[in-house]
Amino acid sequence: MLDLGRLRALHAVSVHGSVSAAATALGYTPSAVSQQIAKLERETRTTLLERQGRGIALTDAARHLAATAQQLLAIVEKAETTLEERRGQPMGRLVIGAFASAARGLMPMVLAALKAEHPALDARLLEVDPHLSVDLVTQGVIDLAVAHDWDIAPLPAPEGQERAVIGDDLCDLLVPAGHPLAERAARRPLRREDLPGQRWICQPPGSVCHDWLVRTLRASGHEPDLAYQAAENHTQIALVAAGLGVALMPRLGRGPLPDGVLALPLEPVPVRRLYALWRPGAARRPAITETVRLLGGLWPQRTG
């Protein structure tokens, strides 16, 4: 009989594309995942992974087995959901995926509350990009995702996937002290029409925030000058503090601004909306309903 834990490891490798990424998602070491795959190869007497350059690739047999593993894991999840529902309290393992600033500014409060109120629940956190989280929920890699979208870039919603609004995250324009836009903001509210002609500090291409900035400025008839691109908010803030440019940044997880950096409001205010997403039927799990409740309830208390 095939071992479910080993099938779970193979499925994770198929989803994430590498042993190390699968290990991160599962909360194991890469060595442990490799050992699970090796044991599965011996069980099935089949080669499952092949070297491909510096990485690995799944064989045809492995891809078929991984697809079957996904079906089996879905059946196991259904059984666990039924058991948890009958007991009426959050329990078992719950993997939550959240984008970086939510993982920093919201999830510590939520995870601490889950740990204190529901000791039988093993809640875990995986930091993932919003673009990836929807698919990871569908594939069963994570149980619940905290994702976001912008008004001009709606979050895709696979058929049947359920969601709940957590809250709205406001965005400010960050500028160095003494910047001309700061002087203009002292006289009247800044509008998006005031933004062209700046040297921008932003996230790299492919991120939701990057796409929002580019689309917004292009809609006003200007091509943005993306002079500095950095994934981390703290890096962007440091670049603003050095007087190198301006940045649009949400408030969630931003933290206190250093001396010399000003946060200026815009009209209309740029807003990104946060959602919790989960698979159909999983809402019967007390762990899901309780986590969604805490996400919405703790949102007003989030740290900056």
C-alpha positions, 0 to 999 in steps of 0.5 A: 500500500502506498504511503500517504505522506510520501504521496504528499511529498511527491505532490508538493514537488510537482506543484512547487517544482523543486524539492527545496520549495516543496520542503518549505511548503510542507514544513520539512527539510529538503533532506526529509522530502528527498528521503520520502521520494526515494522511499516512494520510488522503492515502493513503486519500483519506478523512477520518479525524479530525474536530473535536469540541468541544475534542477529536477524534473518529474518523470511521466510516471511521477506526473500520473502518480502526483495527479492521483495523489491530489485526488487522494489528498482531497478525499482525506481532506473531506474525511478530516473535514467531516470529523472536525465538523462533528467534533465542532471545534478547530483541530488538525493541521491548517496551512495558511498562505499570505502575501508578505505584508499581510504575513508581517502586519496581520497574521502574527495576531491571527496565529497567536489568537488561534494558538491561544483559543484553539490548542488542538489546531496546528495552524501554519503560515506560508508566505506566498505571492497573491498571484500564486495563492489562488492556484495553491488553494485549488491544488490543495497545497494550502487550506486558506489564502490571504490575498489581495487585489486592486480596483483595476486588477481584480483577483481571479476567482476559480469556479466554486472557490469561496471567499470573504472580504477581510478589509480594505488597505489604504495606500499612501505616496511616500516622498522624501522630506522637502520634495515638491509634491510635499509642498504641493500637498500642503496647499491642496490634496494630491491627485493622480494627475500630479504623479507623472514625471517622478522617478519611481521606486516600486516592486518588480514586474509580475507583482500586483502592486507593480501592475497597479502603478504602471496601469494607473500612470499609463491611464493618465497618459504617462509612461512611468519612470521605474528607476528602482525596483525592490521586492521588500517594502523596507528597501523601498522606504530606504531608497525614498529616505535617500532621496532617490524617488517616490513610492506608492505603498499600502499601510499594512505591514509598513511599519513606522517611517524613518525621519525624512520620509513623508506619507502623503494621501492621494485623492481618490485614495488607492485601495487594495482589498484583502480576501480570505479564499478556500476550497468549496466545502472547506467552510464546514471546517471549524478551523476555516470559519474561525480563522476567517472570523479572526481575520475580519475581527482583528483587521481593525487592530492590525499593526502598521 
